[in-house]
């Protein structure tokens, strides 16, 4: 029984190691995406596809991790936190690997949020440029005190020389 448990713990450690490697590969994809956002739409497409591949890989590994947890009988990964499940195994090296994975995932989350903000900024710039080209105002829509949208302000001189 102890040998079977040790084999499952070793398998769980391998899965977490694979997740850590995939997470750092995802971090590389996110860095490439950041660079691509500043350079070329084609590069963005390539970087986004690579990022999606890593996300799918991480999903498969997380499913495998859940299977090992069930086989270990350490609890239901759907109802308990992984921090508690890993802590419950009582293997310090495994807990260290888990914390490294969490740190790497947080790094990826922050990088992905930054990239999302860059994409939003680019979208605003494109919308503004399209509005100018189509003759629409790019300013905010303003409402009066009565709640109705007022007439668009016409350009006017602010000072005379």
N, C-alpha and C positions, 0 to 999 in steps of 0.2 A: 504493500500500500504506500509506504513512504517513497519507494522508487518511482511509482506512478505519479505521485504528487510532485516529486523532484523533476521528473521529465516534463510535466505540465508547466511548472514554474519556469523551467529552462525555455520551453516553447514560448511562454508569455514574454520572457525577456527578449527572445529573438524577434518576436512580433513588434515589441516596443522599439527595439533597435532599428528594425526596418521602417517603422513609423517615423523615427527620428531622422533617418536618412532621407525619407521621402519629404519630410517637412523642410529639411535644409535644401532639398532640390526645389521645393515649392518657393522657398525664400529666394533662390537664384532666379526662378521664373519671374517672381515679382520684381526683382531688381532689373531684369531684362525688360519687363513691361514698363517700368518707370522710365528707362532710357528710351524705349520705343515711343512712349507718349510724347517725348520731346523731339523725335526725329521723323518717324514715318508711319503712316497708317498701315502699310503692309507689315511692318515690323510689329505693330500692335496686334494684328491678327495672328501672327506666328506666336508671339509671346502669350497671348490669351489662350491659344490652343494648347500650348505646353503647360500652362497653368492648370487648365481644365484636366489634362491627363494626370497631373500630380494629385489634384483633388480627388479624382476617381480612385487613384491608387490608395490614397489615405482612407477613403471610405471602405475599400475592400479590406484593408489592414485593420480598421476599427471593428469591422464585422468579425474578422478572425479573432481579434482580441476578446470580443464578447463571447465567442464560442469557447475559448480557452477558460474564461472566467466561469462559465456554466459548468464545464468539465471539472474544474477545480472545486466547484461547490462553494465558492466564496460569496455568493449573492447574485442577485439579479442586476445586471448592469443597466437595466432600464429604470430601476427604482432607487438605486444607490449611486452615490457619486464615485467616480473612479478613484479619487483621492482616498476615500474610505476603503474601497475594495483593495487597492494596492497596499494600503497600510495594514489591512487585515491579514495579508499574506505573511507579513513579518520578515521580509527579506530586505535588508537595508540597501543592497545594490539595486534591487528592482525599484525601490522607492526613489533612489537617486536618478535612475534612468527615466522614471516617470516625470520627475520634476524637470529634468532636462527637456523632455518632450513638451511639457506644458510651457516652458519658457520659449522654446522654438516656435510653438504654435502662436503664442502671444506676439512674438516678433512678426510672424507672417500676417496676423490679424491687423497689426498696426500698419504694416507696409501696404496691405490691401486697402485699408481705409484711406491712406495717403493717395494711392493710385486712383481710388474712386473720387476723391476730391479733385484731383487733376483732370479726370474725365469730365466731371461736372463743370469745372472752370472752362474747359475747351468747348463744351456744349453751350454754355452761356455766351461765349465769344462768337460762336457760329450763329446762334440765334440772333444775336445783336447785329452781326454783319448782314444776315439775311433780312432782318427788319429794315435796316438802312437801305439795302438794295431794292426792297419792295416798296419803299416809301412809308413804312410804318414807323411810328415813333418807338424808340427803344427805351424810353423812360418808364417809370412805374405808372401803373394805372391809379389815378387819384380819385377819391370820393369826397363829396362835400359833407357838411355837417348833417344834412338831411338824408344821407345814405345813398344819394344818387351820384352817378359818375358825372363829373363836370366836364365842360368842354376842354379839349386839349389846349394848353397854353400856346399861343403863337410866339415865335421868337421876337424879342424886342431888345432895344438898345438899353444897356444898363448904365451907360455913362457917355458923355460927349466930351470930345477933346477940344 
